[in-house]
Amino acid sequence: MERGKFITIIAELLLIFAARSLNVNNVIIPALDAGTWVISDRFTDSSRAYQGGGRGIPMETIDVLADWVHGDAWPDLTILLDAPVEIGMERAGDRSVPDRFEQERHDFFERVRECYLQLASNEPSRFVIIDTTRSLDEVKADIATLAEQLLLDVSH
């Protein structure tokens, strides 16, 4: 690798948590304090899956950073959009030029997926797994039903 261009896995993790710290402190916490719902497409479970499961960084290291960066500000609900690795890689390749993660090998994504599924298994009350091998309309319908249920639960 060219000097100055290589990002180590620890640097990657720290950069992600630095960005998360800014997001949590400047956007998420103020919104929650104002009574606003927050929807995010990535949070610490992604770091657990990609940097922990995929890159092999110990979960204890990730959890220390998570505690430091956002403490008990964890999602009430995590929607895991799940598909076999082959399908995910094909879809990612169809939408854009591969990014840093999308350039990884198949076994990396198998570890990432397995980690996500294990996280969901460990916290079934927080995770909802949606099978995305089905049609886009079916997946959208599942998400809409989930959102409607959340709104009903909040209103009661």
N, C-alpha and C positions, 0 to 999 in steps of 0.2 A: 504494500500500500504506500501511496505517496505520503511523505511526511506532512503532518498538519491536516490531512484529509481523513484520517482514520479516527472513528469514534469508538472508544472502548465500550463494553457492555455496562460498566459502572457509570461512565460519563453519560451514556444514553439514559440510564435509569435516573440519574441526578437531574438531567435536563428535563425529563418528563415530570419529575416531581417539582422542579422549580416552576415550570409552567402551571402545574396543578395548584401550587401554592398561590400563585397570582390569581388564578381563576376562582379558587375557593374564597380567598380573602376579598377580592374585588367584585365578584359577581355572585357566587352562590350564597355565602353567608348573608350579605345585605338583602338578597332576594328572599331568603328564608325568614330573616328578621322582619321583613315587610309583609310576610304572610303569602308570598308568591310561590307557586309550585316551580320546581326546577327540573327540566328534562335535559339530560346530557347523553351524548352518544358514546362517551368513554369515561371511565373513572378508574379507581384503584384496582378493581377486578381485572381490568385490561393489563395493568402492570403485573399483576400476579400471574396472569396467563402468558403474556408475551415475554416479560423479563424473567419471571420465575419459571414457569413451565417451559417456555421456548428457549430461553437463554441459559437457564440453570442457576440463576441467582437465588440464594436461599430465601424462602418465604419470610423468615425472621427478619432479614435485612429490609425487605419490602415493607413488612408490617411496622418496623421501627420508623421508616420514613413516612408511612401513612399516618401513624400516630402523631408524629411531629408536624406534618403538613396540615392534616385536617381533623385530627382527633376523632371525636365521635360523630362527625358529619358524614355519615354513610347513607347510601340510598335506602329508601324504604322498600323499593322494588327494583329489581334488575331483570330486564327482558334479555334473554339469551337467544339470539337468532342462530339456530344451529343447522349445519349441513355437513356432510362428509367433506373432507379436505379437497378432494378432486373437484367437487362442484364449486366450492368457494374459490379455489385457484382459477378455475375457468371463468367464473363471473368477474373476478378482479382483473383478469387479463383482458376481458372484453370492454372494460370501462375506461382504462387509462394506461399510460406507461407505468410499469411497475415501480413502486416506491421502495424505500429501504427495507421494509418488512416483506413486501410482496416478492422481492427477489430471493427470499429464503427458500430452502429446499423443502420438499414434501415432509420429511421427518420432523422439521421444526414445527410445521403447522399441525401435525399429528399430536405433538406434545402440547401445543397451545390449546387445541380443542379438548384434549383429555383433561387438562388443567381446568378449563372452563366448566366442563361437565362435573369434575370433582368438586369445584367450588359450589356449583348448583346443588349437588348431592349433599354437601355439608350444610347448606343453608336453604332448605326447600321452602321455608316460609318467605324468603326474600326473592328467590329466583323463580321466573316462569320461563320454561324452555319452549320455544316455538320452532317447529320443524319447517325449515325453509326449502325443503326439497319439493314442496307442493307449489302450486301456482302462486303468482304474486297476488292475485285477488284473494286467495285463501289466506295467505299470510296477513294481508291488510285487514281482512275480516277478523282474524284472531286478535290482532292488535287493537282494532276498534272495539271489539267486545271487552277486551281487558280494560281499555280506557273507560268505557261506559260503566263497568263494574267498579272501578276506582272512584269515579264521580258519584255513583250511588252510595258507596261506602262512606265517602266523606260527607255526603248530605244527610246521613242518618246518625 
